[in-house]
Amino acid sequence: MPKWIEVTLRVDGEAAEATAEILNRYGYQGVSIEVEGIPPDTLDDGEAPPPGPLALRAYLPEDGRAPEAIRQLTEALAYMNMMYPMPGPEFRAVDEEDWAEAWKAHYQPVRIGRRLLIRPLWIDVALEPGDLEIALDPGMAFGTGTHPTTQLCLEVLEDLVSPGATVLDLGCGSGILAIGAAKLGAESVWALDIDPIAVDVTLANAAQNGVAAQITAEEGSLETALQSGRQFDLLAANILARIISGMCEQGLGQVLKPGGRAVFSGIIAEQGDDVDAALRRTGLEPTGRRQLGDWIAIEAVRPAKES
């Protein structure tokens, strides 16, 4: 039976982005990033938990190329270790039939903000009055709700989404932000991702959550949005700091209506000032930050009257 090789690395927030980029070179369908040691209800009181280790996981096909891929990955991580000392990678074989299930043991329900409850489909949770449930099976798409960047985005969306709003979700992953926006009252959400698997997963999860009529998911990027000529009330982009900065140079601010709001995440705290500067260059004005551990989300607005 075919097997996969699961690679796990435990790092702090400072090393997470660079380590994830290395794993992405060799892993299949991206990298999962999970916070370790934080109980699901820790965020109920709005207090950010102390920074903790992050578990990064990727999967390599166990075939004739695997030994060379492992050698190259181990070598790249050794160079990384010179800048960010960290434990070595852990490798284990996973059967084909268990591959998609292997990470589920690490995925538990989590409450975010005032009303949102993120629930894996395979776990039952009693709902409380006023709960807005997002039930997910992310598959191998990014976005389980366990990572601080996703949690921060959802907290901001809970504050910013108004009834009837139009929303653009750039880099939709599992669709968790698009579904959250729809459940919070958005009239329509356009979810874009360059990964066709993420698009399929988003559509399936939207149907599972009863918001398929509000969400359009398509393969695409910022260029797709700009070429459409559409403008939105709200933009959500949970990607990486360097990608957000790059999109700013491509006219990111133009996808928002004057007075439109945005939330950007996937940003290490020390990258915040650089992202702020990039947002200003694209015509957006940063208005605030939220932090969870080493990660931040930046809120911004496109001024109603531009100079």
C-alpha positions in Angstrom: 0.0 0.0 0.0 1.4 3.5 -0.8 2.6 5.5 2.1 3.3 9.1 2.9 6.0 10.5 5.1 4.8 13.0 7.7 7.4 15.6 8.7 6.9 17.5 11.9 8.9 20.5 13.2 8.3 22.3 16.4 9.3 26.0 16.3 8.6 29.4 17.8 6.7 32.1 16.0 9.8 33.9 14.8 11.0 30.8 12.8 7.6 29.6 11.6 7.3 31.5 8.3 10.8 30.7 7.1 10.5 27.1 8.2 7.1 26.7 6.5 8.6 28.0 3.2 11.2 25.3 3.3 8.6 22.6 4.0 6.5 23.9 1.2 9.2 23.1 -1.3 8.9 19.4 -0.5 5.5 18.9 1.0 2.3 17.9 -0.8 -0.7 20.3 -0.6 1.0 22.8 1.7 1.9 22.9 5.4 -0.3 22.8 8.4 0.6 25.1 11.3 -0.9 24.4 14.7 -0.5 26.0 18.2 0.5 23.4 20.7 -0.6 23.4 24.4 -3.4 25.9 24.2 -6.8 24.5 25.3 -9.7 25.4 23.0 -11.5 27.6 25.5 -8.4 29.7 26.3 -9.5 32.5 24.0 -13.0 32.9 25.5 -12.0 35.7 27.8 -10.3 37.6 25.0 -6.9 37.3 26.6 -4.0 36.3 24.4 -2.2 33.2 25.7 1.6 33.4 26.1 3.6 32.5 23.0 3.9 28.8 22.7 5.5 26.3 20.3 4.0 25.8 16.8 3.9 22.4 15.2 4.5 22.5 11.4 3.5 19.4 9.5 4.1 18.5 5.8 3.6 15.2 3.9 6.0 13.7 1.3 5.1 10.8 -1.0 7.1 7.7 0.0 8.4 6.9 -3.4 11.8 6.6 -5.2 12.3 10.4 -4.8 11.8 10.4 -1.0 15.4 9.7 0.1 16.7 12.6 -1.9 13.9 14.9 -0.9 14.5 14.0 2.8 18.3 14.7 2.3 17.6 18.1 0.7 15.0 19.0 3.3 17.3 18.0 6.2 20.1 20.0 4.7 18.0 23.1 4.2 16.7 22.8 7.8 20.3 22.5 9.1 21.1 25.9 7.5 18.0 27.3 9.0 19.1 26.0 12.4 22.1 28.3 12.3 19.8 31.3 12.4 16.9 29.8 14.4 18.0 27.0 16.7 15.2 24.4 16.8 14.7 20.7 17.4 15.3 18.5 14.4 12.5 17.2 12.2 10.5 14.2 13.2 9.6 11.7 10.4 7.0 8.9 10.4 5.3 6.8 7.8 1.6 7.2 7.2 -0.6 4.7 5.2 -2.4 6.1 2.2 -5.8 5.4 3.8 -4.8 7.3 6.9 -3.0 10.2 5.3 -6.0 12.5 5.1 -6.9 11.5 8.7 -3.5 11.7 10.3 -3.7 15.3 11.4 -7.3 15.1 12.7 -6.1 14.1 16.2 -4.6 17.6 16.5 -7.7 19.5 15.4 -10.2 20.2 18.2 -13.2 22.6 18.4 -12.3 26.2 19.3 -14.3 29.3 20.3 -13.3 32.5 18.7 -14.5 36.0 19.6 -17.9 36.4 21.0 -20.0 34.0 18.9 -17.9 31.9 16.6 -17.5 28.2 17.2 -15.2 26.3 14.8 -16.1 22.6 14.8 -14.4 19.7 13.0 -17.2 17.7 11.2 -16.2 14.5 13.0 -16.7 16.0 16.5 -20.0 16.9 18.1 -20.3 20.0 20.3 -23.3 21.4 22.2 -24.1 24.8 20.9 -24.8 27.7 23.2 -27.4 30.4 22.5 -26.1 32.8 19.9 -23.4 30.6 18.6 -22.4 30.9 15.0 -21.0 27.5 14.1 -18.5 26.9 11.3 -18.3 23.2 10.7 -15.2 22.2 8.7 -13.4 19.4 7.0 -10.4 21.3 5.7 -8.8 18.2 4.0 -5.3 19.3 3.1 -6.3 23.0 2.5 -5.0 25.6 4.8 -7.4 26.9 7.5 -8.5 24.9 10.5 -9.0 27.7 12.9 -6.2 26.5 15.2 -3.6 28.9 14.0 -3.4 32.4 15.5 -3.5 34.1 12.1 -6.9 32.6 11.3 -8.3 33.3 14.8 -7.2 36.9 14.6 -8.9 37.4 11.2 -12.2 35.9 12.5 -12.1 38.2 15.5 -11.8 41.2 13.2 -14.5 40.0 10.8 -16.8 39.6 13.8 -16.4 43.3 14.4 -16.3 44.6 10.8 -18.9 42.5 8.8 -22.2 44.4 8.5 -25.4 43.0 7.1 -25.4 43.2 3.3 -21.6 43.6 3.0 -19.6 42.5 0.0 -16.4 40.6 0.9 -13.3 39.5 -0.9 -11.3 36.6 0.6 -7.9 36.5 -1.0 -6.3 33.1 -0.4 -9.4 31.3 0.9 -7.8 28.0 1.9 -10.5 25.9 3.5 -13.0 28.7 3.2 -13.1 29.4 6.9 -13.0 33.2 6.6 -15.5 33.3 3.7 -17.9 31.1 5.7 -17.4 33.2 8.8 -18.2 36.4 6.9 -21.3 34.8 5.4 -22.5 33.6 8.8 -21.9 37.1 10.2 -24.2 38.6 7.7 -22.3 39.3 4.5 -24.5 39.4 1.4 -21.8 37.9 -0.9 -18.3 36.7 -0.6 -15.9 36.1 -3.5 -13.3 33.6 -2.4 -10.1 33.3 -4.5 -7.2 30.9 -4.2 -4.4 29.8 -6.6 -4.8 26.2 -5.4 -7.7 24.4 -7.1 -8.0 22.0 -4.2 -8.6 24.9 -1.9 -11.4 26.1 -4.2 -13.1 22.7 -4.1 -12.8 22.4 -0.3 -14.2 25.9 0.1 -17.2 25.1 -2.0 -17.8 21.8 -0.2 -17.5 23.5 3.2 -19.8 26.4 2.1 -22.5 23.9 1.2 -22.0 22.0 4.5 -22.6 25.3 6.4 -25.6 26.3 4.4 -24.0 29.4 2.9 -23.3 28.2 -0.6 -25.6 30.8 -2.1 -23.6 33.6 -0.5 -20.1 32.3 -1.5 -18.5 32.2 -5.0 -15.2 30.3 -4.9 -12.9 30.4 -7.9 -9.3 29.8 -8.8 -7.6 33.2 -9.0 -5.4 35.8 -7.4 -5.2 39.6 -6.8 -4.8 40.0 -10.6 -8.2 38.2 -11.0 -9.9 40.6 -8.7 -8.3 43.7 -10.2 -9.2 42.6 -13.8 -12.8 42.1 -12.7 -13.1 45.8 -11.8 -15.1 45.0 -8.8 -14.8 46.7 -5.4 -15.7 45.4 -2.0 -16.8 46.7 1.4 -14.4 44.3 3.1 -11.2 42.5 2.2 -9.7 39.6 4.2 -6.2 38.3 3.4 -4.6 35.7 5.7 -1.5 34.9 3.7 2.1 35.9 4.5 3.7 39.3 5.1 5.9 39.3 2.1 3.0 38.3 -0.2 0.8 41.1 1.3 3.6 43.6 0.7 4.0 42.3 -2.9 0.3 42.7 -3.6 0.4 46.3 -2.3 2.8 47.1 -5.1 0.3 45.6 -7.6 -2.5 47.9 -6.6 -4.2 45.9 -3.7 -6.0 49.0 -2.4 -8.1 49.3 -5.6 -10.2 46.2 -4.7 -11.8 48.2 -1.8 -14.5 50.8 -2.2 -13.7 54.2 -0.7 -14.4 53.7 3.0 -13.9 50.0 2.7 -12.2 48.0 5.4 -9.6 45.3 5.4 -7.8 42.8 7.6 -4.4 41.3 6.9 -2.9 38.5 8.8 -0.1 35.9 8.5 2.2 38.5 9.9 4.9 38.1 12.6 4.9 41.0 15.0 8.2 42.4 14.0 7.0 42.5 10.3 4.2 44.9 11.2 5.8 48.2 10.5 7.0 47.0 7.0 3.5 45.8 6.2 2.0 49.1 7.4 4.3 51.0 5.1 3.3 48.8 2.1 -0.4 49.3 2.9 0.1 53.1 2.8 1.8 52.9 -0.5 -1.2 51.1 -2.0 -3.6 53.8 -0.7 -4.8 52.1 2.5 -4.5 53.5 6.0 -3.7 51.1 8.9 -6.1 51.6 11.8 -5.1 49.0 14.4 -3.5 45.8 15.3 -4.4 42.7 17.2 -1.9 40.2 18.5 -1.9 36.6 19.6 1.4 35.2 20.6 4.0 36.2 18.1 1.4 36.9 15.3 -0.5 40.1 14.5 -3.5 41.1 12.3 -3.5 44.6 10.8 -6.8 46.4 10.2 -6.9 49.1 7.5 -9.3 51.4 5.7 -9.4 52.9 2.2 -10.1 56.6 3.0 -13.4 57.8 1.7 -11.7 60.9 0.4 -8.3 60.3 -1.2 -5.8 63.0 -1.7 
